[in-house]
Amino acid sequence: MNILSQATAFGGMQGVFTHTSEALKCDMTFAVFVPPQAIEKPCPVLWYLSGLTCTHANVMEKGEYRRMAAELGLIIVCPDVSPRGNDVPDELTNWQMGKGAGFYLNATEKPWAENYQMYTYITEELPAFIRPHFRMDMDRQGIFGHSMGGHGAMTIALKNPGR
């Protein structure tokens, strides 16, 4: 895991990180806010899924969640919305397809299927990857988002009711 940035906010830590994703076959960026309570004990996790054409930074820049997350002792994870990079298929003339439009599902057709495995990334790979790095209580998780991310959050929650 590479650290792109870290800053103190409301007694907690806001970080932006990258890692190489096996599911998406590219480097991925994600943000994590860790509240001050995580120094003493594992904290519940909220996964925030951004909307179409956004990045991990959308909610960091436009929605101030850190104060309330610090007060409530919540870890907030903000993944990017799609795979990115020069080798990732894109639809340059259609902003609703390709980079920035992962839809939090697993693509099944070429050329998308090789990289666009966002459901697997969000539900399996990213949680397994970041769990050892942050004091997360994985028995207490929630998921939410806006627009495309709201749809992704609903479908992921409905498919994983015990989580």
N, C-alpha and C positions, 0 to 999 in steps of 0.2 A: 504494500500500500504506500503510495506516495502522498505526501502532504502538500497541497497547493497553497493553503492558507489556514491560519488559526487566529482567532481573536477571542478575547474575553468579553462576555456579554451577560449582564445581570448575575454575575457570580459563576456563570457556567462557561462553556467553551463552544464556540461556533467554528467548525472546521469544514474545509472542502478538500476532498481526497480523490485520487484516481487509483484504479487497479485494472488489471487485465481480466476481462470476462471470458470464461470458456464458453458459456452459453451463447454469447453475442459475437464472439471472435473479434473483439476490438477492445481498446481501452475505454473505460467508462468513468464518468465523474459523478460524485454524489456528495451531498452535504449532510453533516450530522451536528445537531445541537445536543450537548450533554449538560444537564443541569448540575448545580453544585451538590445535590443530594447523592449523586453517583460516586462521590468520594467515599461515602460510608456504606452504600448498599446498592444493589442492582435496581434500576428504575424501569418502569413501564415504557413501552415503545409505541410511538405513533408514526406510521408511514404516510408521507404526504406525496401524492401523485399529481404532477402538474399537467396542464392541458396542452392541446395541439400547438405546435411550433415553439413551445417553451423549453427551458432547460432546468437543471437542478436549482438554479439561482432565482427562478421566478418568484417563489414564495419568500425567499431570503430578502429580496429587494423590494417586494411590494406588500408583503403581509408581515406585520411585526408579531411573531409568535413567541419570541424568546422570553419576554418578561413573564408571560403566563406559564410557559413551559418551565421556567426556573421556579416560579412560585409553586407549581403543582408537582414538580419533580419528574417531568416527562422528557424522555429522549425523543427527538424528532429527526427522522431520516427522510431526506429529499433526494431521490435518485433522478438521473436524467430520464427523459421521456422516450429515448430511442437510441439504438447504436449509432455511432458516428465514426468518421474517418474516411480516408481516400478509397479504401477497399470495400466500403459498405455501399450497397445499391441505393440509389436515390432517384427521385422523379423530379427533375429540375423544373418542369413546367406545371407541376401540380403540387401545391403546398400541403395537400391532404394525404400525400403518399411519401414514403421515404423518411429521410432524416428529419427528426422533429415530429414524427407521426408514427410512433411505435404501437399505439393503441393498447398496450399492456396485454397483448395476447401473443400466441405463438403462430407465426406465419407457416403455411403449409405448401406454398407454391413458389417456384423459382421466379425471379432471382431472390426473393425475400426470405425464404425459409432458412437459408444458411446463417443469416445474421439476426433476423427479427424474431427472437425468442424471448420477448419481454415478460411473458407470464412466468416462464421458468426462472428468469433472472430475478424478478421481484419476489416470487414466492419461495424460491429455493436458494439460488446462488448468492445473492446479496446478503440475505439474513445469515447464512452459514459463514460467509466471508467476514462480515463485520462483528459478529457476536464475540469472538475472542478479543477484539480490540476495545470494546466499550462495555461498561457494566450494565448490561441489558437484562431485564426480567422478561424472557421470551414467553412466559406463561401469561403475561398481561400485555397484549398487543391490540392495536386498533389501526384502521386504515381509512384515509379520507383523501379528497382531492377536489379539483375543480375541472369542469368541462370534460375533456377526454379523460382526465385523471379521476374525475368523479365517477364516470362510467367504469373505468378500470377498477376503482376502489370497490364499487358495488359488486361487480362480477367476481372479483377476487374474494371478497368477503362471503358472498353467497356460495362459492365453490369450496370455501375453507371455514365452515361455521365453528369448528372446534378451536380455531386459532384466534 
